[in-house]
Amino acid sequence: RTAAPMIAIDHFMYAVPSLEDGIAWAMETFDAAPAYGGEHLGLGTRNALLSLGNTYLEIIAPDPAQDLSANMGGRFAAMRSGGLVTWAARGDLTAIARVLRAHDMGCRGPSRTQRKAADRKVLVWELLFPSAPQFGPRMPFFIDWLECPHPADTNPVGGQFKQLTLTLPEPGELEALLAELGLNLAVQQGEPGLGLTITTSRGEVELASTRETEDLGF
């Protein structure tokens, strides 16, 4: 049996069709102003970030300064409202890929990704994307921040992460796979869904996937 790599929940991706509107929504919802993160070069997106303690919320949107044809930025631009897209876990990407491939799951990566930060420095990290359409956004993608400071430590605090809710009609396979990877998360039985509970100064905030974000196929 392959030893489970040590991994942890890293962040949650909340997509909006306009970053300006997304920042205004976050300020009203969390009573905190997200910090502008920067642009994802070549992907057509940019983001703003709020710390949730040991994790963070990434508000991701189209970048109008980039070409938005045939990329994620263009798909976000076509959305009518915001919603949870997916989530990420951090850890040893080589070990994670080994576990996934032992389950006959394809992987894309590890591959280098970069973002031009607000101070114009280019941050570089590595990503691993599993091919698991049967789980949709309930299955995380994986990240190794390399030499980058973790965004949870460098951005305004919007609240504290409380709970991640994963729901599938047949939850057993995903729950067992996440446990093998080192994430002991209960997967609930029900219609496919992804939910996030955050404790804030204004009470609990509930974020969820929508029909639009479920169909993005991130």
Sequence and secondary structure as in RCSB ss.txt:
>XXXX:A:sequence
RTAAPMIAIDHFMYAVPSLEDGIAWAMETFDAAPAYGGEHLGLGTRNALLSLGNTYLEIIAPDPAQDLSANMGGR
FAAMRSGGLVTWAARGDLTAIARVLRAHDMGCRGPSRTQRKAADRKVLVWELLFPSAPQFGPRMPFFIDWLECPH
PADTNPVGGQFKQLTLTLPEPGELEALLAELGLNLAVQQGEPGLGLTITTSRGEVELASTRETEDLGF
>XXXX:A:secstr
       EEEEEEEE S HHHHHHHHHHHHSS  EEEEEETTTTEEEEEEE SSSEEEEEEE TTS  TTSHHHH
HHT SS EEEEEEEES HHHHHHHHHHTT  EEEEEEEEEEETTS EEEEEEEEE  TTTGGGS EEEE TTS  
GGGTS B  EEEEEEEEESS HHHHHHHHHHT    EEESSSEEEEEEEETTEEEEEE  HHHHTT  
